[in-house]
Amino acid sequence: MTNVNTKKAFRDFTDRLKLIVQKRPDLITLTLSNIFTMRLIGNKTHGDLAEIGIAEFVNQFMYDFRSIHVGKDLYRAKSQEEDITVTNEITKETFPISLKAYGIGPLQLSTDKNSLMFERLQNEKKRKIEGDLIRTILSEPNFAPFHQVNVLPLIYDEEKQKCNIMVFDSEKASEAVAYIALEDGTEKNTKGKGRKHPVYRFYDGSNRYICEVRYGGASANALQRGLWTHSKNGVEYFDSITSGWIDYSHNKILVQLFSHALVSQVSAHELSLEILKENINSLKDNKR
């Protein structure tokens, strides 16, 4: 991957995506409906297929960009957290994107697998970090993951069948942090009550939640580690690519298509693929 300002490249990408969604909301609604239909097959199936689906959305409808699905087989070779790589065809910049399909609520922004952020905060030996020390800490290499969040979250409310593509604004969040509080279950209030592992929560000047750094020790699992936020509690620090919640619907024909494809020959897949390509071209021409 070329040495680029990935944060700026990612912002240019999300700005263009937002423009396309505003211009052709039918395309993203169609794609998200098909992606979340995969939950009818399995609770986690939609997450993996979302990576393929969004990568193809980029290739088909975002003419100045092209995308490649990285794939799970390359996990050990990854230098960054990424599910797809995107190239800006105009600037020739290539950058990684981590795609998340999460229900509304807690959202992991970085695994911070070496627990660098948590350990840095722990070294201060303070229950509350505030003032100029915050700016110092956030500018240090240990907090690089805080500023390099290229996460594209597909946040969904399954009960209401609504989805919101919400991008965490790490720059706005960084500037807004007024204090960082250690919450480990010993507080007099109820914020950390019942918590097994300690967490450092970031708040703004109005005491609004921004994000948190979770414990990352040997006994921690993926849910107890890394940089997290909350798509409801930290909504002030998200930019909605879809300009709010959009309705999606299940496409049960797609489930039938998958089931039949699994027991049919390649020749049938080839014929189906040609029909699908023709349909995509008609969508591009806005002929439906």
QUIBELTA-V716139 format. One record per helix or strand. SS is the DSSP state (helix for helix, strand for strand). FROM is the first residue (numbers start at 1). TO is the last residue. If there is no record, write none. Layout:
<<SS & FROM & TO> <SS & FROM & TO>>
This chain:
<<helix & 6 & 23> <helix & 25 & 40> <helix & 45 & 61> <strand & 65 & 69> <helix & 72 & 77> <strand & 84 & 88> <strand & 94 & 103> <strand & 106 & 110> <helix & 116 & 122> <strand & 128 & 130> <helix & 132 & 138> <helix & 141 & 147> <strand & 151 & 157> <strand & 162 & 168> <helix & 170 & 176> <strand & 177 & 183> <strand & 199 & 204> <strand & 209 & 214> <helix & 222 & 224> <strand & 226 & 230> <helix & 235 & 237> <strand & 238 & 240> <strand & 246 & 247> <helix & 252 & 261> <helix & 266 & 284>>
